[in-house]
Amino acid sequence: MKEIRTEILINSNIEKVWKIFSDFESFKEWNPFIKSIQGKVSVNNKIKILLSPPDVKPIIFRPKVLKFIPSKEVRWIGHMIIPGLFDGEHIFELIDNKNGTTTFIQREKFNGILVYFTKNMLENNTKRGFMLMNEKLKEKCESS
């Protein structure tokens, strides 16, 4: 198993961060990592995601939404080809710091046979994609 975790402090209240983050149709306008999400993001639904990690060819995933708690958490799990080969459980968490700021956490737990062979790409390209997305979300929340 491999886990990537990033977090960022956003100088904006959780309601505003949630409103911008959960407008999945607008990802194409500002999100450098998740270029699009198609389908209804709700528990047990399958959605279609176009990921664009830095310096890697874009990838389409069709994960299943595991959790959707407004202003708190979104979680999905995707598989490459078949479950157990390369699985990724992606988690977004928002924490209300009760002082007008929000901590945005983005992490993913990877499992499967191919994880060992992709560790460098995950640690470099995928993690950079998380950080770029976090920075752009922060910028968008703090400037609007």
C-alpha positions as CSV (number, residue, x, y, z in Angstrom):
1,M,0.0,0.0,0.0
2,K,1.1,3.6,-0.7
3,E,-0.6,6.8,0.5
4,I,-0.1,10.3,-0.7
5,R,-1.3,13.1,1.5
6,T,-1.3,16.9,1.0
7,E,-3.0,19.7,2.9
8,I,-3.3,23.4,2.6
9,L,-4.7,26.2,4.8
10,I,-7.2,28.4,2.9
11,N,-8.0,31.8,4.3
12,S,-11.7,31.5,3.6
13,N,-14.6,30.0,5.5
14,I,-15.7,26.4,4.8
15,E,-18.9,27.4,3.1
16,K,-17.1,29.3,0.4
17,V,-14.4,26.6,0.0
18,W,-17.1,23.9,-0.3
19,K,-19.1,26.0,-2.8
20,I,-16.1,26.4,-5.1
21,F,-14.7,22.8,-4.6
22,S,-18.1,21.1,-5.1
23,D,-18.8,22.9,-8.3
24,F,-17.4,20.0,-10.3
25,E,-18.5,21.3,-13.6
26,S,-16.2,24.3,-13.2
27,F,-13.1,22.2,-12.6
28,K,-12.1,22.6,-16.3
29,E,-11.8,26.3,-15.7
30,W,-9.3,26.3,-12.8
31,N,-8.2,22.8,-11.8
32,P,-4.8,21.7,-13.2
33,F,-5.1,18.2,-11.9
34,I,-8.7,17.0,-12.3
35,K,-9.7,18.4,-15.6
36,S,-13.3,17.1,-15.6
37,I,-15.8,15.1,-13.6
38,Q,-18.8,13.8,-15.4
39,G,-21.8,12.3,-13.8
40,K,-23.6,13.0,-10.5
41,V,-21.2,12.9,-7.5
42,S,-23.3,11.0,-5.0
43,V,-22.8,7.8,-3.0
44,N,-22.7,4.6,-5.0
45,N,-22.7,6.5,-8.4
46,K,-20.0,5.9,-10.9
47,I,-18.4,9.0,-12.3
48,K,-15.9,9.7,-15.1
49,I,-12.8,11.6,-14.2
50,L,-10.1,13.1,-16.4
51,L,-6.9,13.3,-14.4
52,S,-3.9,15.3,-15.7
53,P,-0.9,14.8,-13.5
54,P,2.1,17.0,-14.3
55,D,4.4,15.5,-17.0
56,V,2.2,12.4,-17.5
57,K,-0.3,11.6,-20.2
58,P,-3.9,12.4,-19.0
59,I,-5.8,9.4,-17.6
60,I,-9.5,8.6,-17.5
61,F,-10.9,6.8,-14.5
62,R,-14.4,5.7,-13.7
63,P,-14.5,5.5,-9.9
64,K,-17.4,4.7,-7.6
65,V,-18.4,7.4,-5.1
66,L,-18.0,6.0,-1.6
67,K,-18.8,9.1,0.5
68,F,-20.3,12.5,-0.1
69,I,-20.8,14.7,3.0
70,P,-21.4,18.4,2.1
71,S,-18.8,20.8,3.6
72,K,-16.9,17.8,5.0
73,E,-15.8,14.9,2.7
74,V,-15.9,13.4,-0.8
75,R,-14.4,10.0,-1.4
76,W,-14.3,7.6,-4.3
77,I,-12.5,4.4,-5.4
78,G,-11.2,3.6,-8.8
79,H,-9.5,0.5,-10.3
80,M,-7.3,0.1,-13.3
81,I,-8.7,-2.6,-15.5
82,I,-9.6,-5.0,-12.7
83,P,-9.8,-4.6,-8.9
84,G,-6.6,-5.6,-7.2
85,L,-4.3,-4.6,-10.0
86,F,-4.1,-0.9,-9.2
87,D,-6.7,0.6,-6.9
88,G,-6.9,4.2,-5.7
89,E,-9.2,5.5,-3.0
90,H,-9.2,9.3,-3.3
91,I,-10.3,11.4,-0.3
92,F,-11.0,15.1,-0.1
93,E,-11.6,16.5,3.5
94,L,-12.5,20.0,4.5
95,I,-11.9,21.0,8.1
96,D,-13.5,24.2,9.6
97,N,-10.9,25.8,11.8
98,K,-13.5,28.0,13.4
99,N,-11.6,31.1,12.7
100,G,-12.6,31.9,9.1
101,T,-10.1,29.5,7.6
102,T,-10.4,26.0,6.2
103,T,-7.9,23.2,6.0
104,F,-8.2,21.3,2.7
105,I,-6.8,17.8,2.8
106,Q,-6.3,15.7,-0.4
107,R,-5.1,12.2,-0.1
108,E,-5.2,8.9,-1.9
109,K,-4.5,5.3,-0.7
110,F,-3.2,3.0,-3.5
111,N,-3.3,-0.8,-3.4
112,G,-2.6,-3.5,-5.8
113,I,0.1,-5.4,-7.7
114,L,1.2,-2.4,-9.9
115,V,1.6,0.1,-7.0
116,Y,5.2,-1.1,-6.4
117,F,6.1,-0.3,-10.1
118,T,4.5,3.1,-10.0
119,K,5.8,4.5,-6.7
120,N,8.0,7.1,-8.3
121,M,5.3,8.4,-10.6
122,L,2.8,8.5,-7.6
123,E,5.3,10.3,-5.3
124,N,6.4,12.8,-8.0
125,N,3.8,13.4,-10.6
126,T,0.6,12.6,-8.7
127,K,1.6,14.3,-5.5
128,R,2.6,17.4,-7.5
129,G,-0.9,17.3,-9.2
130,F,-2.5,17.3,-5.7
131,M,-0.4,20.3,-4.6
132,L,-1.1,22.2,-7.8
133,M,-4.8,21.6,-7.4
134,N,-4.7,22.6,-3.7
135,E,-2.8,25.9,-4.6
136,K,-5.3,26.8,-7.3
137,L,-8.3,26.1,-5.0
138,K,-6.7,28.3,-2.4
139,E,-6.1,31.0,-4.9
140,K,-9.6,30.8,-6.2
141,C,-11.2,30.9,-2.7
142,E,-9.0,33.7,-1.5
143,S,-9.4,35.9,-4.5
144,S,-13.2,35.7,-5.2
